[in-house]
Amino acid sequence: MANELRICRVDDLEQGQSLRIEARPGMTADIALHRVGDDFYATDDLCTHEHWSLGEDGALEGHEIVCCLHMAAFDVRDGSATRFPATVPLNVYPVRIVEGEVWLGLNPK
């Protein structure tokens, strides 16, 4: 589809891992993909408190991605800031699985 990109295969990302997806044509910024169990979530890659990559340097703890710079945290399901010093939420993006492949919607929910 025009507003989606194939990112990876389901098996490319282990449970509890995050991945930074570098901006590609159609994307305005890097996005982080997170796997919690069999579910996949996508958020902005940069922490809203201090521009730090959540996909490369964040720690996924259940449904919470923690920025390792200052320990700010966000819920990957809705982008809400869950731990100070973050107060601004992350954008979240639709993700769907099609025949074992992860597809990312390019427009925030």
N, C-alpha and C positions, 0 to 999 in steps of 0.2 A: 504494500500500500504506500501511497505517496507520503504520508506523514509518519511513517514508521521505518525503523532500521532493524535489520537482523544484527544482533550483538554477538551472540555466541551460542553454543549448544548448552543444554541444561547441565550436562556432565562436565563442562569446562569450569564450573564454579562449585566448589564444595560447600556444604552446609556450614553456615557461620562465617563465610568469607564475603568480602566486598571487593569491588573492582572499579577502578577509574576508567571511564570511557572518554577518550579525548574527543573534543568537538570535531564533528565531521560536517560536510555540507548539509544544511538544513537545521543544524544545531546552533544555538547561540552561545553555549558554554559547555564545559566538561560536565558529565553526569556520573554519579556513582550508582552502581548496581549492587544490591545486597541480596544474599540468599539466607532465608530463615526457614529451616526445614525444607519443605518442597515448594515454598513460596518465594517469589522474587519481587523486589521492590526497587524503585529507582528514585533518587533524590538529586538535588544539586550536589555537585562534588565538593564545593567550597563551604566550609563552616561560615556561618553568618556573623560570628563573633570576631574571628581573626582568620583571614583567608588562608585556610590550610586544607589540604586534600583529605577528604573523608574516605574516598575509595582506596587510596594508597596508604594513608597513615592513620586511619581511624580504626577503632576496635569495636566490632559488632558484638553486642551483649544482648542476646534475645532480639527483641524488636527495637533496640536502642543502639544508635551509632554514636560512639564517643570520640570526640576530637582529642587526640593525644597531646595537643599543644597546651590547652588550658582546662581540659576535662569538661568542656561544654558537651551537651548531648541532645539528641533529637530522636523522635519516634519515626522510624522509616516508613510506617504505614500512612502517616498523614503529614509528616514534616515538622510537627510541633516541637518547639524547644522544650526539653524536659529537665535540663539542668543548667543553672547559672554557670558561667557568665553569658550564655546564649539567651537572647530574648526574642530574636527574630526567627520565624520558622523558615525551613527549607521548602523550595518548590518540590512537588512530587510529580512523577510522570507515570503514565499507564504502561504496564508491562503485561504481555501475554505470551503464553507458550503455545507453539504450533509445531506439532510433530517433532518434539524434542529440541526445538530451537527457541531461544529467547528473543522476542521482538519488543522494541522500545518505541513508545509513542513520543514524538518530538515536542508536543505541546503540553505544558503543565496541566494537571487536573484542576 
